[in-house]
Amino acid sequence: MENRGKYALITGATSGIGLELAKLFAKDGFNLVITARDIAELDETATLLRAEGVEVLPIAKDLFDREQAFGLYADIKQKDIEIDVLVNNAGQGVYGHFEQIDVDRELRIIDLNIASLVILTKCFLSDMLARNSGRILNLASIASKLPGPWQAVYHGTKAFVLSFTEAIREETKDSGVTITALMPGVTDTDFFNKADMENSRAVQDEDDLADPAVVARDGYEALMAGKDKVISGFKNKMQVAMSAVMPDSVVAHQMSEQQKPVN
């Protein structure tokens, strides 16, 4: 198998889209470095993934702390592991009106969604460019293209991720490294529970929630094809396309109505 011996690093790999991506890499023969905060969940996930006959190294890190992103890179370098694919999947949101949310919680989300992603991208991209090969998948969102009342900070961080990804892709286009953004919509993961968002209209209809395995497959295929970005799901493609031709104020109002709590 052509990927045998190669390593993929996946952040937030114990649930949701991250776990489904890890399964796809393992099935294709990649060894894995997986990271999340909970070592017990990491060990359980590692056991599951090893069933595919690949090596799996779990490393517990709290990427809400940007210093632990540097620590993750240092730990991997110390073990003399070369990362062929970096998947920046870890991310979190918080639900509510901006003025009512604790600013420290928002700043931690910014550190997770932006600072740690930038750190890991810079560290591993430098190594990839030095050997002229590698792939990076950054988890953006259709939120990157839409104003986000009730999730102002989260949408802002995802706008950063998409813009950042497109910029460094252009900077490195003549190298052997490809950088891809995955843009899912509302997906059936633990995101909404962690964001205190279960009461939002956006998550009330389970039929509207995308399957994380389908989202992961879309991202994996786009990554391996070297594409710049992929919007997962026809409905999400249509929403982004329509928002591009509507006034921002109208899109913001529509999003606010979609996100309002159900009373």
N, C-alpha and C positions, 0 to 999 in steps of 0.2 A: 504494500500500500504506500502510495507516494508521500503521504503525510506522516508515516511512521517515524518517530524520533523527534518530530517537531513539537513545539510547546505553544499552547495558547493560554494567555492569562485572562481570566474573566472576573470582574468585580461584581459584587452582589449576586453571587452564583448559586445561592441556596434556595431560591424560589423564583417564581414568575418567569419573565423573559430570560433572565440570566441563566436559570437552571435549564430551560429548554435549549438555549444556545449551547450550554455545556454538553448536553446530551448529543447534539448534532456534531460537535467537534469530536467527542469521544467515538461516536459511531464511524466517523471518517478517519479514525486512527491517530488523532492528535493526543499527545500527553497534555495534561492540564495543570495549571496552577490556579486554584480557586481561592477567593477571599471574600470574607464577610465578617461581621462582628462576633457571631456566636460560634464558638469552636465546636460545640456539640452538633449543631446543624451542619457545620462544615464537614465534620467527620462522617456524619450520616450520608451526606451528599457524595463525599469521596468514595464511600463503599458502594453506593449505587453506580457511580460512573466507572469504577474499576471493573465492573462486570463486562465492560466492552473490551477488556484486555489491555487497557492503557494505564500509564502511571498517572497518579493524581496526587498533587501536593497541596494540602489545605494550609493556608496561612491566615490566622485571625488578625484583622486590622480594622480599626474604626476610622473610616475615611471621612467622617465628619471633622476629624482632626487632620488638618493638612500635613502636619509633621509625620503622621503615620503613612501617608502616601510616599514620602521620601523613604521611610523605613521599609515599606514593602519593596521598593526598588532595590534598596541595599540588601535586604534579605535574599532576594532572588539572585543578585549579582554574587553574593557570598557563596551561594550554592552552585555557582558556575552554570546556571541555566540560561540558555539563550531563548528569548521570547520571540517567536515568529509572528504571532498574532496577538494584539492587545484589544480587548473588548472592554470599553468603559461603559458598563451597564448600570452600576450603582447610582441611585438617585432617589430623591424624596421630595414631596410637596407638603404644603400645609393649606388648609381650607379656612376661609373666612375673609372678612373685610380687613384690608391692610392695616388700618389704624388700630384695630383691635387685637392684632396678633403680637405675641411676645417677640421683640426684635432679636433677642439672642437665639431663639429658635430659627428665625429667618436667616440669620447670619450663619448658623451651622449648616442650614440647607445650601446656602451659597457656597460655603466651603466644600461641601460634598459634591454638589452638582457642577461647580465650576473649578474651584481651586485644586481639588485633588485630581480632577480630570485633566487639567492643564499640566500639573506636575507629572503625572504618569505618562501623558502624551509626550511631553518634552524629553523625559528620561529615556523612554523606550524608542521614540522616534530617532533620537540621536544615534542609538545603537543600530537601528535598522538602516539609517542612511549611510552609516560607516561601512556596512556590508552590502548595501544597495539591494536590500530585499526586506519584505515585511508587509503586514497588513494591519490596519487599525479600523475598528468599528466603534463609533461613538453613538450612544443612545440619545438622540434628540427627541422630537415628538412633533405631532402636528401643532402642539402648543407653541412651537417655535415660530409659527406663521400666523398665530391668532392672538389678539389681546386677551388677557385672562382675568376679568373681574372674578373675585372670590379665590383666585389663585395667582395674584399679581406677581409674586416673587418667583414661583415655579415657572410660569410662562416666560418671565424675563430670563431665567437661567437657561431655559431651553433655546430661546432665541440666540443667546450667547453661544451655546454649543453648536448650533447649526452654522452660524456666521463664522465661528472659529474654525470649524471643520472645513468649510468651503475655502477659507483663506489659506490654511496650511496645505490643503490639497493642491491648490494652484502653485504655491511655493515649491512643492516637491514633485511636480508633475513630470519632470524629466528624470526622476530617480526610479528605482525599482520598487518603491513603496507606494501602496495605494491606501487612501483614507476615505471611509464611507460613513455616511450618517443614516441611521435608521429612524424613521418617523412614524411611530404607531399612534393610534388614537386611544380611545377608552378601551382598556384591556382588562381581562378577568384575572387580576393579581391582588396582592395584599397592599398595593399602593394606596388605595382609598381608605383602608383601615388605618394605616400609618399616618395618613394626612388628615385624619378625623373628618372624613368626607362622606361617610356612609349615607348621610341625610340629603346629599345633593341630588337634584333631579337627574343629573347626568349619569348616575349609576343605578337608578331605580329599575330600569328595564334590562333584565339579564340578557335578553336576546340581542341587545345592542353592544354587549361586551365582547371584544375580540378574544379568540383563543390564543393564549401566549405561545403555544406551539406553532401556530400559523404565523404569528408575528416574527418569531425567531427564525422560521424557515425563510421568510421574505428577506430578513436581514442577512442571514447566512449566505443565501444565494447571491444577493447584491454584493456582499463583501468579496466572495470568491470570484465574482465576475469583474471586480474592480470598479464598480459603479460609484458615482459620486454620492448618491443618496437614493433612498427608496421610501415612498409613503406606503405603509401597509394597509390594505383594505380599500375597496372601490369607493365606499361611502366617504372615507377620509380624503381620498384623492379629490372627490367632487367638492367637499367642504373647503379644502384649501384653494381649489381652482376658483370657486365662487367668491371666496373672501378676497381674492386678488383683484377683482373687478368691482367690489363694493366699497363705499366709503368706510374708513376705519371706525368711525363713530357708530355706524350701523352694525358692523361686525362685533364691536365691543358690546353693544346693547343686546344683540342676539346671544352672545356668549354668556352675558350676565343672566339672561332669562333661562338658558340651559343649565346654569350652575346653581341657581337659587335653591335654597333648602326647601324640602317638602314639609309643609306644616301640618 
